[in-house]
Amino acid sequence: MLNSRCSQFGYGDNISEKQIVNPIPDIENSFIVSKPHTFQSQVGGNILFHCKVTNLGAMVVVWKYGSRVLTAGNLRIIKDSRFKLVYTDLMLSNVTKSDAGEYTCEVEVDEEIPLKLVHKLNILYAPSMVLPDERDYVIIQGSTITLACKTKGFPKPKVTWKHSGGSIPLEILSYDKTFLTLNNVTRHESGIYTCTASNGVGEPAVQSFNVSVQYKPDILCGECREHTGVGLLAKLTCQVFARPLASVSWYRGNTLLGHSNQYTFTNKEFSLY
């Protein structure tokens, strides 16, 4: 009866014990052939993380993103359909900025020390600016002001500064790329300051600041001595630099002059920048 049962379940008389027991993995000779790698991709790209294992046998490959389990064996744990298994490798399609980080392949060969391979993914994206709280500044001559050009992007953007009035004097400049500090400003530092951030990905990001320096009137006399004759016209010019605009008065000696048949006054306003 015993032999009849064995034949019923398909066992032959010469089957050895080794053939009916699951093979034991060759743990000592199991190792991950693939090497750790840092991947770089722009948004929308596809990445294939490699994890080739020798003598895998019945052992299970587990993929993790940080501490989160993505797959175990042939089973995808995460609901995100962008993750797919290609044998023991992991494919991630249509990457986003939030996908940056570490991806770990683990093989549980020992309860304490699993085989492990860690890949890193960097997402490349164009620079952008963190909008400043203030972009228009009105300050007093002699003050100090700091302009902040805070950026996002990978690789880290390179920041450059320009001034609409020309080069920025080194003696009034404190510069660490992100922040531009102007010390003891004069009227010459008024104007538009523009920071540009670029990292080779996409278009550069640009942000501008308007700085208006207020200062007391500064008088520049053109031709301070005018030669003329009796009955001829004499034209006297007085350039006044001031912000806010100054009220200009003319005196002859201690006498305030006003419009008359003898005196005519003309004001011409202009901007330095």
Secondary structure per residue as TSV (DSSP state, phi and psi in degrees):
chain	resnum	aa	ss	phi	psi
A	1	M	-	360.0	-37.6
A	2	L	H	-63.0	-44.2
A	3	N	H	-65.2	-33.9
A	4	S	H	-64.9	-41.3
A	5	R	H	-62.4	-43.3
A	6	C	H	-61.4	-40.7
A	7	S	H	-66.8	-33.1
A	8	Q	H	-64.5	-36.4
A	9	F	T	-90.9	6.3
A	10	G	T	86.3	17.1
A	11	Y	-	-91.0	134.9
A	12	G	-	-88.8	164.2
A	13	D	T	-68.9	-26.4
A	14	N	T	-101.9	13.6
A	15	I	-	-68.5	127.7
A	16	S	-	-88.8	163.8
A	17	E	H	-63.8	-34.6
A	18	K	H	-63.2	-30.3
A	19	Q	H	-79.4	-21.7
A	20	I	H	-105.7	1.7
A	21	V	S	-109.3	138.6
A	22	N	-	-57.1	137.1
A	23	P	-	-65.4	144.7
A	24	I	-	-87.0	125.7
A	25	P	-	-59.2	143.9
A	26	D	-	-83.6	77.5
A	27	I	G	-59.9	-41.2
A	28	E	G	-63.1	-28.4
A	29	N	G	-104.4	12.9
A	30	S	-	-93.6	130.0
A	31	F	-	-158.1	162.3
A	32	I	B	-89.5	121.4
A	33	V	-	-78.0	-38.2
A	34	S	S	-62.2	152.9
A	35	K	-	-107.0	149.9
A	36	P	-	-62.6	145.5
A	37	H	-	-146.6	146.1
A	38	T	E	-100.8	114.6
A	39	F	E	-94.7	146.8
A	40	Q	E	-130.5	132.6
A	41	S	E	-149.5	146.7
A	42	Q	E	-80.4	162.5
A	43	V	T	-56.9	132.6
A	44	G	T	97.5	-7.1
A	45	G	-	-79.3	174.9
A	46	N	-	-119.7	141.7
A	47	I	E	-129.5	137.0
A	48	L	E	-116.4	110.4
A	49	F	E	-88.0	124.8
A	50	H	-	-91.1	143.4
A	51	C	-	-155.3	77.8
A	52	K	-	-87.9	127.5
A	53	V	B	-119.5	132.3
A	54	T	T	-86.4	145.7
A	55	N	T	52.1	48.5
A	56	L	-	-67.0	-40.3
A	57	G	T	56.2	-130.9
A	58	A	T	-89.3	1.8
A	59	M	-	-70.5	156.6
A	60	V	-	-111.7	134.5
A	61	V	E	-91.6	128.3
A	62	V	E	-116.4	129.7
A	63	W	E	-105.8	137.6
A	64	K	E	-130.9	148.4
A	65	Y	E	-112.7	106.4
A	66	G	T	65.5	-121.8
A	67	S	T	-101.1	-1.0
A	68	R	E	-86.9	127.7
A	69	V	E	-77.2	127.7
A	70	L	E	-97.9	-49.0
A	71	T	E	-140.5	155.9
A	72	A	E	-140.5	113.6
A	73	G	T	63.5	-129.5
A	74	N	T	-92.1	4.9
A	75	L	E	-98.3	126.1
A	76	R	E	-87.7	119.2
A	77	I	-	-83.0	-44.0
A	78	I	S	-72.6	146.3
A	79	K	-	-80.4	-15.5
A	80	D	-	-64.8	112.4
A	81	S	T	-73.8	-4.6
A	82	R	T	-71.4	-17.6
A	83	F	E	-91.5	128.5
A	84	K	E	-139.6	147.7
A	85	L	E	-91.6	135.0
A	86	V	E	-120.2	92.3
A	87	Y	T	58.4	-115.4
A	88	T	T	-101.5	2.4
A	89	D	E	-87.3	162.3
A	90	L	E	-118.9	125.7
A	91	M	E	-103.6	131.0
A	92	L	E	-121.1	121.3
A	93	S	-	-106.5	153.5
A	94	N	S	52.0	59.6
A	95	V	-	-67.1	152.2
A	96	T	-	-122.4	171.8
A	97	K	G	-61.6	-31.4
A	98	S	G	-74.3	-7.5
A	99	D	G	-83.4	-6.8
A	100	A	-	-62.9	143.4
A	101	G	E	145.8	-159.5
A	102	E	E	-104.7	135.3
A	103	Y	E	-118.1	122.9
A	104	T	E	-115.4	130.8
A	105	C	E	-102.0	125.1
A	106	E	E	-125.3	143.2
A	107	V	E	-126.0	118.2
A	108	E	-	-80.1	91.1
A	109	V	S	-103.8	-12.7
A	110	D	S	-152.3	142.9
A	111	E	S	-64.2	-29.5
A	112	E	S	-98.1	-41.4
A	113	I	S	-126.7	91.0
A	114	P	-	-76.0	157.2
A	115	L	E	-67.3	138.6
A	116	K	E	-145.2	141.4
A	117	L	E	-137.4	128.7
A	118	V	E	-116.8	122.4
A	119	H	E	-104.4	153.1
A	120	K	E	-119.6	138.8
A	121	L	E	-119.9	121.9
A	122	N	E	-107.5	133.5
A	123	I	E	-101.3	121.3
A	124	L	E	-85.9	128.7
A	125	Y	E	-148.3	153.2
A	126	A	E	-66.6	155.4
A	127	P	E	-65.7	150.2
A	128	S	E	-141.9	159.1
A	129	M	E	-103.6	141.4
A	130	V	-	-83.2	116.1
A	131	L	-	-58.8	128.4
A	132	P	-	-74.4	158.0
A	133	D	S	-69.2	-29.4
A	134	E	-	-140.8	138.0
A	135	R	S	-124.1	-8.8
A	136	D	E	-119.2	121.3
A	137	Y	E	-121.4	133.7
A	138	V	E	-119.4	116.5
A	139	I	E	-132.2	163.6
A	140	I	E	-91.6	141.4
A	141	Q	T	-52.6	135.8
A	142	G	T	95.3	-8.0
A	143	S	-	-81.1	174.1
A	144	T	-	-118.7	137.9
A	145	I	E	-135.2	143.8
A	146	T	E	-121.7	125.6
A	147	L	E	-103.7	133.2
A	148	A	E	-111.0	128.9
A	149	C	-	-120.3	83.2
A	150	K	-	-89.0	130.9
A	151	T	E	-126.2	161.8
A	152	K	E	-126.2	155.7
A	153	G	E	147.5	157.4
A	154	F	E	-141.1	129.6
A	155	P	S	-59.7	166.8
A	156	K	-	-57.0	125.9
A	157	P	-	-65.5	148.0
A	158	K	E	-90.7	130.1
A	159	V	E	-108.9	131.3
A	160	T	E	-125.0	152.9
A	161	W	E	-121.3	145.1
A	162	K	E	-136.6	152.5
A	163	H	E	-121.4	135.2
A	164	S	T	-64.0	-21.4
A	165	G	T	-88.3	5.4
A	166	G	B	115.1	-155.9
A	167	S	S	-68.6	151.3
A	168	I	-	-89.0	122.6
A	169	P	-	-58.8	129.8
A	170	L	G	-63.8	-29.7
A	171	E	G	-70.7	-16.7
A	172	I	G	-110.7	9.2
A	173	L	E	-108.9	131.8
A	174	S	E	-122.2	122.2
A	175	Y	E	-137.4	120.1
A	176	D	-	-128.8	32.5
A	177	K	S	76.4	-60.9
A	178	T	S	-71.4	-37.6
A	179	F	E	-117.0	136.5
A	180	L	E	-117.3	116.2
A	181	T	E	-110.2	126.4
A	182	L	E	-107.4	120.4
A	183	N	-	-102.7	140.9
A	184	N	S	50.0	56.3
A	185	V	-	-67.6	151.0
A	186	T	-	-120.0	-179.2
A	187	R	G	-62.3	-23.3
A	188	H	G	-71.0	-16.0
A	189	E	G	-88.6	-1.2
A	190	S	-	-65.4	151.8
A	191	G	E	136.9	-165.9
A	192	I	E	-99.8	126.6
A	193	Y	E	-108.3	127.8
A	194	T	E	-122.4	127.2
A	195	C	E	-107.4	139.7
A	196	T	E	-124.2	128.8
A	197	A	E	-114.0	128.6
A	198	S	E	-142.0	147.6
A	199	N	-	-141.6	13.9
A	200	G	S	84.1	-0.7
A	201	V	S	-115.3	121.3
A	202	G	S	65.5	-156.8
A	203	E	S	-91.9	148.0
A	204	P	-	-63.1	154.9
A	205	A	E	-102.5	140.9
A	206	V	E	-129.0	137.6
A	207	Q	E	-138.6	136.0
A	208	S	E	-119.0	149.7
A	209	F	E	-129.7	138.4
A	210	N	E	-104.7	119.4
A	211	V	E	-113.0	122.0
A	212	S	E	-116.3	115.6
A	213	V	E	-96.1	121.9
A	214	Q	E	-91.1	136.9
A	215	Y	E	-151.7	156.9
A	216	K	E	-71.4	160.1
A	217	P	E	-58.5	138.5
A	218	D	E	-124.0	116.5
A	219	I	E	-97.4	130.1
A	220	L	E	-119.1	118.1
A	221	C	E	-92.4	124.2
A	222	G	S	-72.0	-94.8
A	223	E	S	-93.0	98.1
A	224	C	S	-73.0	-16.6
A	225	R	S	-122.6	121.7
A	226	E	-	-113.6	127.3
A	227	H	-	-99.4	131.2
A	228	T	-	-151.5	-176.2
A	229	G	-	-132.2	171.8
A	230	V	T	-62.5	130.7
A	231	G	T	82.7	-2.3
A	232	L	S	-97.1	165.3
A	233	L	-	-84.9	133.2
A	234	A	-	-118.0	129.7
A	235	K	-	-116.9	118.7
A	236	L	-	-107.2	133.7
A	237	T	-	-117.6	134.9
A	238	C	E	-134.4	112.4
A	239	Q	E	-91.4	127.2
A	240	V	E	-121.0	121.3
A	241	F	E	-102.3	124.3
A	242	A	E	-164.0	148.7
A	243	R	E	-145.5	117.5
A	244	P	S	-63.9	169.3
A	245	L	-	-57.5	139.7
A	246	A	-	-91.8	152.6
A	247	S	-	-90.3	123.7
A	248	V	-	-104.2	130.9
A	249	S	-	-126.5	147.0
A	250	W	-	-111.9	140.8
A	251	Y	E	-127.6	145.9
A	252	R	E	-114.4	105.3
A	253	G	T	68.5	-124.2
A	254	N	T	-100.4	6.7
A	255	T	E	-96.2	124.0
A	256	L	E	-72.6	128.4
A	257	L	-	-93.1	147.1
A	258	G	-	-135.4	174.5
A	259	H	S	-62.6	133.7
A	260	S	S	-158.7	-176.0
A	261	N	S	-66.4	-20.2
A	262	Q	S	-95.7	-31.8
A	263	Y	-	-120.7	134.3
A	264	T	-	-129.1	132.9
A	265	F	-	-116.3	138.1
A	266	T	-	-131.1	129.1
A	267	N	-	-107.1	131.8
A	268	K	-	-125.3	115.9
A	269	E	-	-93.0	140.9
A	270	F	-	-147.3	160.2
A	271	S	-	-112.5	140.7
A	272	L	-	-71.5	-33.7
A	273	Y	-	-130.9	360.0
